[in-house]
Amino acid sequence: QVQLVESGGGLVQPGGSLRLSCAVSGRIFSINNIYWYRQAPGKQRELVATITGAGSTYYGDSVRGRFTISRDSAKNTVYLQMNSLKPEDTAMYYCNINAYWGKGTLVTVSS
């Protein structure tokens, strides 16, 4: 059984930082691409960042240069470091591996 559990969301002021975590159970962690998505109210789900099994990373245009995705294979955890946060980054953030999704963690950027 594969489970993904996100954490680390919260309320932060514009310009601030947060680090999201996605703890992954199951054997698929090390060999698969892992994705962070987000979805704001009334908007379509957006791919934010990708990390491949080989460690290559890719970012959406709206977050490139501000967000960093990383993985710790020893802890079966993937992280999303978010810096210089903007109000438009407000959304539920989800991690995804293949057909598996977590329940998400809410990020709110507001003064």
N, C-alpha and C positions, 0 to 999 in steps of 0.2 A: 504494500500500500504506500503510495507516494503522497506526502503531505508537504505543503508549502505554507509557512506562517510568516507574515510580514509584521514588522514592528518599527518603532522609531518616529512615527508621525507625530504631529502636534501643531500648535500655534506658534508662529514665528513672525517677527517683524520683517518688512522688506529690507533686503540686504543681508539678512541673517543666513544661518546654515543649519542643516539637519543631516543626519545620516540614517538612512533606512537600512534595515536588515531583512533578509529573507532566509529563514532556516528551512533546509530541505531534508526530509527524511526519504530513505529509499536509495537505491543503487544507481540512480541515473545522474547523479549530480556531476560527476567528473567528466562524463563523455558527451554531454549535451550542451547546446547553446541555452543560455538563460536570458530572459528578457524582463525588463521593467516597462510596464505600461502605466498610463494614467488616464483617468476619465473625470472630466469636470462636469458639473451639472448642466444638462442640456447640450452637451457636446459629445462628439464621437470619441471612442477610445483612441489613444495616441501612443505609438511606440516611442519610448523615451531613450532606452539604451539597451544594448546587446553585448553579451560577452560570450565568446565561443568556447568550445572545449579546449582549444589551443591557446586561449587567452587573448585573442584579438577583441578589440572593442569598437563599437559603433554607436553614434549618438544622433538623435533627432536634431534638426536645425535649430529648434527653439531652445535647446539646452546645451548645445556644444560649447565647450569652453567654460561651462559653469558646473556641470555634473560630471561625476566620475563613477564608473561601475567597476567593481572588483569582486574577486571571489577568494574564499579561504577554504581550500579543499579539506584541510584537517578538521575544520568545523562544519563542513557542509553548509556554508553560508555565503550568500552573495550580498554585497552592499551597494548602496547608491548614496554617494556623498554629494550633497546638493549645497552649492554655495551661491552667494549673490542672488538669493531668492527674490522673486517678483510676485506681485499679487496674481498674475496669470499662471503661476505654477500651482495655484490652489486646485487640488483634485484628490481623488482616491488613487492611490498608487498600488499596483498589483505586480507580483512577480509570476512568471510563467515558464514552464518547461513542458514542451510537447502539449499534451492535452490537459495538463494539470495547472490549476490556478489556486492562488491563495485567496483569502477573503478581503485582503487589502488593508491599507493603513491610510488614514486621512491626514493630508497636509493642508494647512491653512496659513496663507501668508497675508497678514493684515496688520495695519497699525492701530 
